[in-house]
Amino acid sequence: MVNGAVVFIEDTPSFRCKLPGLQNDTFKIQGKWHQNMVDISFMNVSDEECTVFPNISHQINVNQDITEPDECSKWVFDTADVTYSYPMQFTLLCDDSSKLTKSYIFNVMGHLVGGLLFGVVSDGVGRKMALLLGLSVSGFAGIAWAFSPTYEWSVGMRFMLGFGMSNLYNLAITFALEMVGPSKRMLVGTGLAVVYAGGGAVTIGIAYFLRDWRHLLTVVVAPFLLTAFVMLWFLHESPRWLLTKGRHSEAETILRRTARINKTALPRGLVEKVEIKEPPISSARALLHAPRLVVKMLLLYINWFVLDMTYYGINLHAGNMSGNLYLNFFLLSIVELPAYALCFTIDRFGRKKIYMICMVVGGLACLSSLLVQLYANNDLESTNYIKITLSTVGKFGVAAGYNIIYIWSIEIFPTVVRNFSLGLAIVSANLGSMLSPVIVREIQVEGIGEDTLPLVIFGAAAIFASVSTIPLPETANTDLPETVAVANSFKNRRPRSSCQSGNQQHSVIEENSLL
């Protein structure tokens, strides 16, 4: 919900300079007399958003050459969609418009720093404690951001919000996957992605009724604190994590309670027999002797970078597109549901094939917006619908690709450096996220509208990322690579058979905990 709310919080509605001397000036034309004043004040002004002629008579047409337009310090806004947004409160407009992008980047920097810390906390003191800490920091930082007295304070609180939220999704996935067996990983992982998309859709309804960014932000971050309170009393620690720490009695207590709820039985003495052999510690320097693995990792990082850039970029781009902001974002959110449902086919048809198809389809859809811009009548309402449709198809491909790349990466990275490798992947993704607001808000090319250029860039990047995966191996129904040497080989690994799975009951917990 928070990631979805950012689209409405950061929305900069249409605006212009406030007319000098008119106290009750509004963006909406109040009458013929008001239109006349606007026409005279901005006669021969190329940028009515940032400059206006001061101290002129609105009673008669005057020669505007006798004075130079001044930069304005007050503005009026079109409040049809958003009555009060973050850029409106801190006047992040004209020369200060880049401050909005900087604020977003500070939020992503918080993700970078927090991701490193919460990974250590999760492995060191437990999944539950890491979740509680992240939820609490996110909740308090979000509320503090909503009531920021200054722009500088808001940037600091956005950093802390990103810090707290940095690993919440990854922790939730880890926690959930550690509660199920191998056959349910795809179902649970994709189910969490569907819930994530549902949160974005719910945010649209909240934002529709709460059009002041402070109220909207408070409502979407408050559940962090509520969830932390509920988890404190009702969520147990991960039994698999407890076993890795040798806390067998605590793990058995939780598992027996789970078995009782599920109306099954846990054999006595089974937990005591479980031994989790932690994988050997391997320095990243081992990768220097595995050039083919390094190439595969770099190709995956390129895709993580592009996916984060395009995913969040298309979301932010919803404010640039014509039409209703709420309908635009609703379409971009709801299309994630069929995208994630498509991921259930990757066990049958493979990760690589489905991923490349999704990225190419999404990329071509985004690139096609350039053809619409060049050859269609952009004044027609139907043209805007076409652009919105193409953007939605692009989001479909990227959302499906994001879910697949997560699973694919885990199956390519070797066990001994998997956490290290995933950490670098998340860093790459965050770097891509930093670039998305720059593309959406800062880059301009003459002849290509702001509702088209970002999609062209995202589309080209998606197709490039898809092509870059050609050298990567298919990993569907194969064993996870344990060592750098195995991962470095392009040879196909034998899939697990049901017989092998039956003989490896005690290693299932170890295998799941790696995720």
Solvent accessible surface area in square Angstrom, and as a share of the most:
residue,aa,sasa,rsa
1,M,70,0.31
2,V,7,0.04
3,N,47,0.24
4,G,6,0.06
5,A,0,0.00
6,V,17,0.09
7,V,9,0.05
8,F,6,0.02
9,I,0,0.00
10,E,5,0.02
11,D,19,0.10
12,T,55,0.32
13,P,14,0.09
14,S,65,0.42
15,F,22,0.09
16,R,8,0.03
17,C,0,0.00
18,K,49,0.21
19,L,2,0.01
20,P,48,0.30
21,G,80,0.76
22,L,27,0.14
23,Q,154,0.68
24,N,93,0.48
25,D,10,0.05
26,T,59,0.34
27,F,61,0.25
28,K,162,0.69
29,I,69,0.35
30,Q,76,0.34
31,G,25,0.24
32,K,183,0.78
33,W,127,0.45
34,H,0,0.00
35,Q,70,0.31
36,N,67,0.34
37,M,32,0.14
38,V,15,0.09
39,D,74,0.38
40,I,3,0.02
41,S,0,0.00
42,F,16,0.07
43,M,65,0.29
44,N,123,0.63
45,V,22,0.13
46,S,123,0.79
47,D,57,0.30
48,E,75,0.33
49,E,71,0.32
50,C,23,0.14
51,T,30,0.17
52,V,8,0.04
53,F,8,0.04
54,P,32,0.20
55,N,147,0.75
56,I,27,0.14
57,S,49,0.32
58,H,29,0.13
59,Q,159,0.71
60,I,115,0.58
61,N,119,0.61
62,V,36,0.21
63,N,92,0.47
64,Q,7,0.03
65,D,118,0.61
66,I,136,0.69
67,T,41,0.24
68,E,130,0.58
69,P,49,0.31
70,D,71,0.37
71,E,131,0.59
72,C,20,0.12
73,S,93,0.60
74,K,133,0.56
75,W,45,0.16
76,V,13,0.08
77,F,35,0.15
78,D,51,0.26
79,T,66,0.38
80,A,71,0.55
81,D,44,0.23
82,V,4,0.02
83,T,67,0.39
84,Y,66,0.25
85,S,0,0.00
86,Y,0,0.00
87,P,0,0.00
88,M,18,0.08
89,Q,48,0.21
90,F,31,0.13
91,T,59,0.34
92,L,5,0.03
93,L,6,0.03
94,C,34,0.21
95,D,117,0.61
96,D,57,0.30
97,S,51,0.33
98,S,41,0.27
99,K,69,0.29
100,L,8,0.04
101,T,7,0.04
102,K,110,0.47
103,S,0,0.00
104,Y,16,0.06
105,I,44,0.22
106,F,84,0.35
107,N,20,0.10
108,V,5,0.03
109,M,73,0.32
110,G,0,0.00
111,H,38,0.17
112,L,37,0.18
113,V,74,0.42
114,G,0,0.00
115,G,19,0.19
116,L,122,0.61
117,L,81,0.40
118,F,2,0.01
119,G,28,0.26
120,V,105,0.61
121,V,25,0.14
122,S,6,0.04
123,D,71,0.37
124,G,45,0.43
125,V,85,0.49
126,G,0,0.00
127,R,18,0.07
128,K,43,0.18
129,M,105,0.47
130,A,0,0.00
131,L,9,0.05
132,L,20,0.10
133,L,72,0.36
134,G,1,0.01
135,L,13,0.06
136,S,36,0.23
137,V,32,0.18
138,S,0,0.00
139,G,0,0.00
140,F,135,0.56
141,A,7,0.06
142,G,0,0.00
143,I,54,0.27
144,A,29,0.22
145,W,1,0.00
146,A,0,0.00
147,F,135,0.56
148,S,4,0.02
149,P,101,0.63
150,T,66,0.38
151,Y,34,0.13
152,E,124,0.56
153,W,120,0.42
154,S,0,0.00
155,V,16,0.09
156,G,30,0.29
157,M,36,0.16
158,R,2,0.01
159,F,51,0.21
160,M,70,0.31
161,L,3,0.01
162,G,0,0.00
163,F,29,0.12
164,G,1,0.01
165,M,28,0.13
166,S,16,0.10
167,N,17,0.09
168,L,22,0.11
169,Y,82,0.31
170,N,27,0.14
171,L,6,0.03
172,A,37,0.29
173,I,18,0.09
174,T,23,0.14
175,F,7,0.03
176,A,21,0.16
177,L,11,0.06
178,E,3,0.01
179,M,89,0.40
180,V,34,0.19
181,G,27,0.26
182,P,56,0.35
183,S,96,0.62
184,K,98,0.41
185,R,43,0.16
186,M,27,0.12
187,L,103,0.51
188,V,34,0.19
189,G,17,0.16
190,T,0,0.00
191,G,29,0.28
192,L,47,0.23
193,A,3,0.02
194,V,54,0.31
195,V,107,0.62
196,Y,69,0.26
197,A,3,0.03
198,G,27,0.26
199,G,16,0.15
200,G,12,0.11
201,A,24,0.19
202,V,86,0.49
203,T,0,0.00
204,I,15,0.07
205,G,37,0.36
206,I,38,0.19
207,A,1,0.01
208,Y,106,0.40
209,F,163,0.68
210,L,55,0.28
211,R,59,0.21
212,D,19,0.10
213,W,3,0.01
214,R,77,0.28
215,H,98,0.44
216,L,3,0.02
217,L,0,0.00
218,T,38,0.22
219,V,65,0.37
220,V,3,0.02
221,V,0,0.00
222,A,41,0.32
223,P,45,0.28
224,F,30,0.12
225,L,48,0.24
226,L,116,0.58
227,T,50,0.29
228,A,10,0.08
229,F,127,0.53
230,V,68,0.39
231,M,45,0.20
232,L,90,0.45
233,W,173,0.61
234,F,161,0.67
235,L,39,0.19
236,H,54,0.24
237,E,27,0.12
238,S,0,0.00
239,P,11,0.07
240,R,27,0.10
241,W,12,0.04
242,L,1,0.01
243,L,10,0.05
244,T,39,0.23
245,K,95,0.40
246,G,49,0.47
247,R,97,0.35
248,H,51,0.23
249,S,82,0.53
250,E,76,0.34
251,A,0,0.00
252,E,27,0.12
253,T,94,0.55
254,I,24,0.12
255,L,50,0.25
256,R,64,0.23
257,R,127,0.46
258,T,54,0.31
259,A,11,0.08
260,R,159,0.58
261,I,110,0.56
262,N,98,0.50
263,K,189,0.80
264,T,85,0.50
265,A,88,0.68
266,L,33,0.17
267,P,83,0.52
268,R,209,0.76
269,G,28,0.27
270,L,58,0.29
271,V,4,0.03
272,E,98,0.44
273,K,141,0.60
274,V,9,0.05
275,E,128,0.57
276,I,31,0.16
277,K,149,0.63
278,E,120,0.54
279,P,49,0.31
280,P,98,0.61
281,I,179,0.91
282,S,34,0.22
283,S,56,0.36
284,A,40,0.31
285,R,179,0.65
286,A,34,0.26
287,L,16,0.08
288,L,139,0.69
289,H,160,0.71
290,A,2,0.01
291,P,88,0.55
292,R,118,0.43
293,L,0,0.00
294,V,48,0.27
295,V,77,0.45
296,K,3,0.01
297,M,7,0.03
298,L,100,0.50
299,L,26,0.13
300,L,0,0.00
301,Y,25,0.09
302,I,61,0.31
303,N,0,0.00
304,W,5,0.02
305,F,62,0.26
306,V,8,0.05
307,L,0,0.00
308,D,6,0.03
309,M,8,0.04
310,T,1,0.00
311,Y,10,0.04
312,Y,49,0.19
313,G,0,0.00
314,I,0,0.00
315,N,13,0.07
316,L,17,0.09
317,H,0,0.00
318,A,0,0.00
319,G,38,0.36
320,N,36,0.18
321,M,13,0.06
322,S,48,0.31
323,G,59,0.56
324,N,71,0.36
325,L,10,0.05
326,Y,11,0.04
327,L,92,0.46
328,N,0,0.00
329,F,4,0.02
330,F,82,0.34
331,L,57,0.28
332,L,1,0.01
333,S,4,0.03
334,I,61,0.31
335,V,20,0.12
336,E,7,0.03
337,L,60,0.30
338,P,70,0.44
339,A,0,0.00
340,Y,12,0.04
341,A,51,0.40
342,L,55,0.28
343,C,0,0.00
344,F,94,0.39
345,T,43,0.25
346,I,0,0.00
347,D,58,0.30
348,R,201,0.74
349,F,99,0.41
350,G,4,0.04
351,R,12,0.04
352,K,48,0.20
353,K,119,0.50
354,I,18,0.09
355,Y,0,0.00
356,M,47,0.21
357,I,94,0.48
358,C,4,0.02
359,M,1,0.00
360,V,50,0.28
361,V,67,0.39
362,G,1,0.01
363,G,0,0.00
364,L,95,0.48
365,A,9,0.07
366,C,2,0.01
367,L,51,0.26
368,S,36,0.23
369,S,0,0.00
370,L,46,0.23
371,L,106,0.53
372,V,19,0.11
373,Q,33,0.15
374,L,100,0.50
375,Y,176,0.67
376,A,38,0.30
377,N,80,0.41
378,N,60,0.31
379,D,135,0.70
380,L,93,0.46
381,E,112,0.50
382,S,61,0.40
383,T,4,0.02
384,N,35,0.18
385,Y,115,0.44
386,I,81,0.41
387,K,9,0.04
388,I,12,0.06
389,T,78,0.45
390,L,31,0.15
391,S,0,0.00
392,T,19,0.11
393,V,53,0.30
394,G,0,0.00
395,K,1,0.00
396,F,51,0.21
397,G,0,0.00
398,V,2,0.01
399,A,0,0.00
400,A,0,0.00
401,G,0,0.00
402,Y,43,0.16
403,N,20,0.10
404,I,0,0.00
405,I,0,0.00
406,Y,41,0.15
407,I,39,0.20
408,W,0,0.00
409,S,0,0.00
410,I,14,0.07
411,E,24,0.11
412,I,4,0.02
413,F,0,0.00
414,P,0,0.00
415,T,11,0.06
416,V,26,0.15
417,V,4,0.02
418,R,4,0.01
419,N,109,0.56
420,F,90,0.38
421,S,0,0.00
422,L,25,0.12
423,G,28,0.27
424,L,68,0.34
425,A,0,0.00
426,I,45,0.23
427,V,48,0.28
428,S,17,0.11
429,A,5,0.04
430,N,15,0.08
431,L,84,0.42
432,G,0,0.00
433,S,7,0.04
434,M,34,0.15
435,L,68,0.34
436,S,0,0.00
437,P,0,0.00
438,V,41,0.23
439,I,6,0.03
440,V,10,0.06
441,R,63,0.23
442,E,70,0.31
443,I,73,0.37
444,Q,156,0.70
445,V,71,0.41
446,E,175,0.78
447,G,60,0.58
448,I,43,0.22
449,G,24,0.23
450,E,119,0.53
451,D,23,0.12
452,T,0,0.00
453,L,11,0.06
454,P,2,0.01
455,L,0,0.00
456,V,25,0.14
457,I,49,0.25
458,F,1,0.00
459,G,0,0.00
460,A,52,0.40
461,A,18,0.14
462,A,2,0.01
463,I,41,0.21
464,F,122,0.51
465,A,0,0.00
466,S,0,0.00
467,V,82,0.47
468,S,14,0.09
469,T,0,0.00
470,I,96,0.49
471,P,67,0.42
472,L,2,0.01
473,P,23,0.14
474,E,66,0.30
475,T,0,0.00
476,A,17,0.13
477,N,93,0.48
478,T,30,0.17
479,D,42,0.22
480,L,18,0.09
481,P,1,0.01
482,E,87,0.39
483,T,60,0.35
484,V,18,0.11
485,A,78,0.61
486,V,65,0.37
487,A,2,0.02
488,N,21,0.11
489,S,30,0.20
490,F,81,0.34
491,K,166,0.70
492,N,130,0.67
493,R,45,0.16
494,R,184,0.67
495,P,78,0.49
496,R,87,0.32
497,S,52,0.33
498,S,103,0.66
499,C,93,0.56
500,Q,59,0.26
501,S,52,0.33
502,G,40,0.39
503,N,122,0.62
504,Q,65,0.29
505,Q,125,0.56
506,H,88,0.39
507,S,43,0.28
508,V,35,0.20
509,I,32,0.16
510,E,45,0.20
511,E,22,0.10
512,N,0,0.00
513,S,21,0.13
514,L,31,0.16
515,L,29,0.14
